[in-house]
Amino acid sequence: MATNTLFGVVTSFALLSVVYYLDPAIVLGRGVLVGSLLLYLLFQSGWHALFLLSRRQELFAHRVLILGTGPLARQMGELLSSTSRNLAIAGYAPCVSSAPPGGTDRDDGGSVVPPEQVVGEGGDLLRTARETGADLIVVALTERRGFFPLADVLKCKLSGITVMDAPSFYEFVTGSLLLESITPSWFIFSSGFRRTTLFNISKRVMDILLALVGLLLTFPLFPLMAVAIRLDSPGPVFFRQERVGAGERLFTLIKFRTMRQDAEQATGAVWAEKNDPRVTPLGSFLRGSRIDEIPQLINVLKGEMSLIGPRPERPEFVEKLKLVIPYYSKRHFIKPGLTGWAQVRYPYGSSVEDAVEKLRYDLYYTKNVCPFLDTLIFLETIKVVLFGRGGR
C-alpha cells in the first residue's frame, strides 16, 4: 500500500513537471504544488486503509457459491481462500439434480471438498443460492454433457445472480488463464482476442515514438557500456540471439552482453539460473537494473518487437514447450515485447513449470490487450526496475 501510494505521488509530480515544462503559463506556486501532493498522499493513504479494512469484513464481501464438489470445485475454493479480493465462499452446491439415477456428482469424479461447506441437496440451486446469500455462482463441473443443470442455472441467472464458469472466474481473480480447463471452443466463443486496425496503428505509433525517445535519452550510455563491457570480459559489446516473434517468425534480438562469450559452448541452449556462473560481474548489475535490455529498442523500431507484449523466447525452447504445453503457440499471435504482463506478475522463470505459469499471463494479455492494460504494465515495469525484482 505504502509503495503504491508513494509511487503515485512521484508519478503525479513527474507528469505535472512535464505539463509545466510544455506550458509554463500554468505553473503553480511551490507551496500549492507541495500542499496538493501532501493532501493527495494523506487522502490516498486513508482510502487504501479504508479499502483494506473493508476487505477483511465478511459483511462487505461478495459471496460465491461453487456449483460442484469435485477437484475443479476444490481448486476454485482454494483460489477463493488465497485471493486478496473481496470475495468469500458461500459453500459448494452438489450437482445431482440432473445426474443419472443413482449418481452423485459423477462429472467431478466424486466429492473432494470439505463436507461442512457442502450446502443444499442439489434439488433447487436458486433456493440454495438465496439461503447462502450468494452474489455469484461459479460453475465448476469437469464434465457437463448429459447432466448439466441448465434449468437451475438459467433460473439463477434470470433472478439477477451472476453466473461464471471456472475458467472465467479464474481469469477474473488471478489475471491469468486456467489452461487446464480451456478448450478450443472457449477461445472461439469467449470475449476478447480482438485488436482493431485503429488499435494496431496507435500501438505501433506509440512504440516508435517511445522507442525513439528511449534511444535518444540513453544514447550517451552506449559508449560507456561499450568500454565497461570490454574491460569486464573479452568479447563483443552486443549480444545477438535468434528469438521467435509474431507468427513464429525468427528475428535477431539485441542486448548488451552480460555473459561470457563462450557461455553455452559446452551446454548448448539452457535457461539462465539464479546466480548463474556464466554471468559476468558487470552483467549481474546490467541484468538487475535492466540496462542490458535497452538495445532492444532497436528491435522495436524495426517492427520486430513492441514495447509491451509476451517476452520473445528462443526457438530451441519454443519447439520443446509446444510439445508439452497446450496452446503455447498462441502467444505468438501478437508481437513480443520489451516487457509484458507475465514479467510484472510472475518472477523470472527457468523451467517448463515456470513457462506454463507465464503462459497463463501471456494469453491473458493476448485476450485482453488494450491501452489501459498496456499503461498498467508500463507503470508496473517502472516499479519492477526501481526495486530490482525478477532479473537473472
C-alpha positions in Angstrom: 0.0 0.0 0.0 2.7 2.5 1.0 4.8 1.7 -2.1 1.8 2.2 -4.4 0.9 5.5 -2.7 4.4 6.9 -2.9 4.7 5.7 -6.5 1.5 7.6 -7.3 2.9 10.8 -5.7 6.1 10.6 -7.6 4.3 9.8 -10.9 1.9 12.7 -10.3 4.9 15.1 -9.7 6.7 13.8 -12.8 3.6 14.3 -15.0 2.9 17.8 -13.6 6.6 18.7 -14.3 6.2 17.7 -17.9 3.0 19.7 -18.2 4.6 22.8 -16.6 7.6 22.4 -19.0 5.3 22.3 -22.0 3.2 25.3 -20.8 4.9 27.5 -18.2 1.9 29.7 -18.1 0.0 27.2 -15.9 2.8 26.7 -13.3 1.5 26.8 -9.7 3.4 28.1 -6.8 5.7 25.7 -5.0 3.6 25.9 -1.9 0.4 25.0 -3.8 2.1 22.0 -5.5 3.7 20.6 -2.3 0.4 21.1 -0.4 -1.6 19.4 -3.1 0.8 16.4 -3.2 0.7 16.1 0.6 -3.1 16.2 0.6 -3.1 13.5 -2.2 -0.7 11.4 -0.1 -3.0 11.8 3.0 -6.3 11.0 1.3 -4.9 8.2 -0.8 -3.4 6.5 2.3 -6.7 6.9 4.1 -8.6 5.4 1.1 -6.3 2.5 0.9 -6.6 1.8 4.6 -10.4 2.0 4.5 -10.4 -0.3 1.5 -8.2 -2.9 3.1 -10.2 -2.7 6.3 -13.5 -3.3 4.4 -12.0 -6.3 2.6 -11.4 -8.0 5.9 -15.0 -7.7 6.8 -17.2 -10.5 5.5 -20.2 -8.2 5.6 -18.8 -6.3 2.6 -17.6 -9.4 0.7 -19.2 -10.8 -2.4 -20.4 -14.3 -1.6 -19.5 -17.0 -4.1 -21.4 -20.3 -4.4 -19.5 -23.0 -6.2 -21.5 -25.5 -8.3 -19.7 -28.8 -8.0 -17.9 -30.8 -5.4 -15.0 -32.3 -7.4 -11.4 -31.4 -8.0 -12.2 -28.3 -10.1 -14.6 -27.1 -7.4 -12.0 -27.6 -4.7 -9.4 -25.7 -6.8 -11.9 -22.7 -7.1 -12.4 -22.9 -3.3 -8.7 -22.8 -2.6 -8.4 -19.9 -5.0 -11.1 -18.0 -3.1 -9.3 -18.7 0.2 -6.0 -17.4 -1.1 -7.1 -14.3 -3.0 -6.9 -10.8 -1.6 -10.1 -9.8 -3.5 -13.2 -9.0 -1.6 -14.7 -12.5 -2.0 -16.0 -15.1 0.4 -17.1 -18.7 -0.2 -20.8 -19.3 0.4 -20.4 -23.1 0.0 -20.3 -25.9 -2.5 -23.6 -27.0 -4.2 -23.6 -30.6 -5.3 -24.8 -31.2 -8.9 -27.2 -34.1 -8.6 -30.5 -32.8 -9.9 -29.8 -33.9 -13.5 -27.4 -36.7 -12.9 -28.2 -40.3 -14.0 -30.2 -42.4 -11.5 -28.1 -43.4 -8.5 -25.3 -40.9 -9.4 -24.0 -38.2 -7.3 -21.5 -35.6 -8.6 -20.3 -38.1 -11.2 -19.0 -35.3 -13.5 -16.5 -34.2 -10.9 -15.2 -37.6 -10.0 -16.7 -37.7 -6.5 -16.8 -35.1 -3.7 -13.4 -33.9 -2.5 -14.4 -30.6 -0.9 -14.8 -30.0 2.9 -18.1 -31.7 3.8 -19.1 -29.0 6.2 -19.1 -26.5 3.4 -21.5 -28.5 1.2 -24.8 -26.7 1.1 -28.2 -27.7 -0.2 -29.1 -31.1 -1.6 -28.9 -30.3 -5.3 -32.6 -30.1 -5.7 -33.1 -26.3 -6.1 -30.0 -24.3 -6.9 -31.8 -20.9 -6.8 -33.1 -21.7 -3.3 -29.6 -22.7 -2.1 -28.1 -19.5 -3.6 -30.7 -17.4 -1.8 -30.3 -19.2 1.5 -26.5 -18.8 1.4 -26.7 -15.1 0.3 -24.7 -15.9 -2.9 -24.0 -13.0 -5.2 -22.1 -15.2 -7.7 -22.3 -18.8 -8.8 -19.2 -20.4 -10.3 -19.9 -23.5 -12.4 -17.0 -25.8 -11.6 -18.1 -29.1 -13.3 -15.4 -31.1 -15.1 -17.9 -32.8 -17.4 -21.2 -31.0 -18.2 -22.6 -33.1 -21.1 -25.7 -35.1 -20.3 -26.4 -33.8 -16.8 -25.7 -30.1 -16.6 -28.4 -28.4 -14.6 -29.3 -25.9 -17.3 -32.8 -25.0 -16.0 -31.5 -24.3 -12.5 -28.5 -22.2 -13.6 -30.8 -20.3 -16.0 -33.2 -19.5 -13.2 -30.4 -18.1 -11.1 -29.1 -16.0 -14.0 -32.6 -14.6 -14.7 -33.0 -13.9 -11.0 -30.1 -11.5 -11.0 -27.3 -13.7 -9.7 -24.1 -13.5 -11.7 -23.0 -16.9 -13.2 -19.5 -17.6 -14.4 -17.7 -20.7 -15.5 -14.5 -21.8 -13.7 -12.0 -20.5 -16.4 -13.7 -17.1 -16.5 -13.7 -16.9 -12.7 -10.0 -17.9 -12.5 -9.2 -15.2 -15.1 -11.2 -12.6 -13.1 -9.4 -13.4 -9.8 -5.8 -14.0 -10.9 -5.4 -12.0 -14.1 -4.3 -15.2 -15.9 -5.9 -18.1 -17.7 -6.8 -21.6 -16.4 -5.1 -23.5 -19.2 -6.1 -26.9 -17.8 -9.8 -26.3 -18.2 -9.8 -24.3 -21.5 -11.0 -25.9 -24.7 -10.6 -24.7 -28.3 -14.3 -23.7 -28.3 -13.6 -21.4 -25.3 -11.1 -19.5 -27.4 -13.6 -19.1 -30.2 -16.7 -18.0 -28.1 -15.1 -16.1 -25.2 -14.9 -12.4 -25.3 -11.6 -10.8 -26.1 -8.8 -11.6 -28.6 -9.8 -8.6 -30.6 -7.5 -5.9 -31.9 -8.9 -3.3 -34.2 -7.0 -1.7 -37.0 -7.0 1.6 -35.1 -5.6 0.0 -32.0 -2.8 -1.7 -34.0 -1.9 1.6 -35.7 -1.9 3.6 -32.5 0.1 0.9 -30.7 2.7 0.9 -33.5 2.9 4.7 -33.4 3.4 4.7 -29.7 6.1 2.0 -30.0 8.0 4.2 -32.5 7.7 7.4 -30.5 8.6 5.9 -27.2 11.5 3.8 -28.7 13.0 7.0 -30.3 12.7 8.9 -27.0 14.2 6.0 -25.1 17.2 5.7 -27.5 17.8 9.5 -27.5 17.8 9.6 -23.7 20.0 6.5 -23.3 22.3 7.0 -26.2 25.1 8.6 -24.0 25.2 5.3 -22.1 26.2 3.3 -25.2 29.9 4.4 -25.3 30.2 3.9 -21.5 28.6 0.5 -21.7 31.0 -0.4 -24.6 34.1 0.5 -22.5 32.8 -1.2 -19.3 31.8 -4.4 -21.1 35.1 -4.7 -22.9 37.0 -4.1 -19.6 34.8 -6.6 -17.7 35.4 -9.6 -20.0 36.6 -10.3 -23.6 34.0 -10.4 -26.3 31.6 -8.2 -28.3 29.7 -5.4 -26.7 26.3 -6.5 -28.1 24.8 -9.9 -27.7 22.7 -11.2 -30.6 20.4 -14.2 -30.4 17.6 -15.7 -32.5 14.2 -15.3 -30.9 10.6 -16.3 -32.0 8.4 -13.3 -32.9 4.9 -12.8 -34.1 3.6 -15.6 -36.4 6.6 -17.7 -35.2 8.9 -15.7 -37.5 12.5 -15.6 -36.3 14.4 -12.4 -35.7 17.7 -11.4 -34.1 17.3 -9.8 -30.6 19.9 -7.3 -29.5 21.1 -6.8 -25.9 24.2 -5.6 -24.1 26.3 -8.7 -23.4 26.1 -9.9 -19.8 27.6 -13.4 -20.1 31.0 -14.8 -21.1 31.5 -15.1 -24.8 31.6 -18.9 -24.6 28.7 -19.2 -22.1 26.9 -22.0 -24.0 29.8 -23.6 -25.8 29.7 -26.8 -23.7 26.0 -26.9 -22.6 24.0 -25.6 -25.6 20.8 -23.7 -25.1 19.9 -23.6 -21.4 17.8 -21.2 -19.3 19.5 -18.7 -17.1 19.6 -19.7 -13.4 19.8 -17.8 -10.2 23.4 -16.8 -9.5 24.3 -18.1 -13.0 28.1 -18.6 -13.2 28.1 -17.7 -16.8 27.1 -14.1 -16.0 29.9 -11.6 -15.7 30.3 -9.3 -12.6 29.1 -6.3 -14.7 26.5 -8.4 -16.4 24.9 -9.2 -13.0 24.4 -5.4 -12.5 23.1 -4.9 -16.0 20.6 -7.7 -15.6 19.4 -6.5 -12.2 18.9 -2.9 -13.5 17.5 -4.0 -16.9 20.1 -1.8 -18.6 21.0 -4.8 -20.8 17.6 -4.6 -22.4 18.0 -1.1 -23.8 19.3 -2.1 -27.2 16.0 -4.0 -27.8 14.5 -0.6 -28.6 16.2 -1.1 -32.0 14.1 -4.2 -32.4 11.1 -2.2 -31.5 11.9 0.4 -34.2 12.4 -2.3 -36.8 8.9 -3.6 -36.0 10.1 -7.0 -34.8 9.0 -6.2 -31.2 6.6 -4.0 -29.3 7.2 -2.2 -26.1 4.5 -4.3 -24.4 3.9 -8.0 -25.2 5.0 -11.5 -24.3 8.7 -11.8 -23.9 10.3 -13.5 -27.0 11.6 -17.0 -26.4 14.4 -18.9 -28.1 13.4 -21.3 -30.9 15.1 -24.2 -29.2 12.9 -23.7 -26.2 9.7 -22.9 -28.2 9.8 -26.3 -30.0 10.1 -28.2 -26.7 7.5 -26.2 -24.9 5.0 -26.5 -27.8 5.2 -30.3 -27.3 4.3 -30.3 -23.6 2.2 -27.2 -23.0 -1.2 -26.8 -24.7 -1.8 -23.6 -26.6 1.8 -22.4 -26.2 2.0 -21.3 -29.8 -1.0 -19.0 -29.3 1.3 -16.5 -27.6 2.9 -15.8 -31.0 -0.3 -14.2 -32.4 1.0 -10.8 -31.3 4.4 -9.2 -31.3 6.7 -10.0 -28.4 7.5 -7.1 -26.1 10.3 -5.5 -24.2 8.2 -6.1 -21.1 4.8 -7.8 -20.5 2.1 -8.9 -18.2 3.9 -12.1 -17.2 7.1 -10.1 -16.4 5.3 -7.8 -13.9 3.1 -10.6 -12.4 5.5 -13.6 -12.2 9.2 -13.9 -11.2 11.8 -14.9 -13.7 11.2 -18.5 -15.0 13.8 -21.2 -15.8 11.7 -24.4 -16.2 8.8 -25.9 -18.0 6.6 -25.3 -14.9 7.6 -21.6 -15.0 6.8 -21.5 -18.7 3.3 -22.8 -18.0 2.7 -20.2 -15.3 4.0 -17.4 -17.6 1.9 -18.6 -20.5 -1.2 -18.1 -18.3 -0.4 -14.4 -18.1 0.8 -14.1 -21.7 -2.5 -15.5 -23.0 -4.4 -13.3 -20.6 -2.7 -10.3 -22.2 -3.3 -11.6 -25.7 -7.0 -11.9 -24.8 -7.4 -8.6 -23.1 -4.9 -6.3 -24.8 -6.0 -2.7 -24.7 -4.4 0.8 -24.0 -5.4 0.6 -20.3 -3.6 -2.7 -19.8 -0.5 -1.5 -21.7 -0.4 1.6 -19.5 -0.7 -0.6 -16.3 2.1 -2.8 -17.5 4.3 0.2 -18.3 3.8 1.6 -14.8 4.3 -1.7 -13.1 7.5 -2.2 -15.1 8.9 1.0 -13.7 8.3 -0.4 -10.2 10.0 -3.7 -11.1 13.0 -1.8 -12.4 13.2 0.5 -9.4 13.0 -2.4 -6.9 15.1 -4.8 -9.0 12.6 -7.7 -9.0 12.8 -10.7 -11.2 16.1 -10.3 -13.2 18.7 -13.0 -13.5 
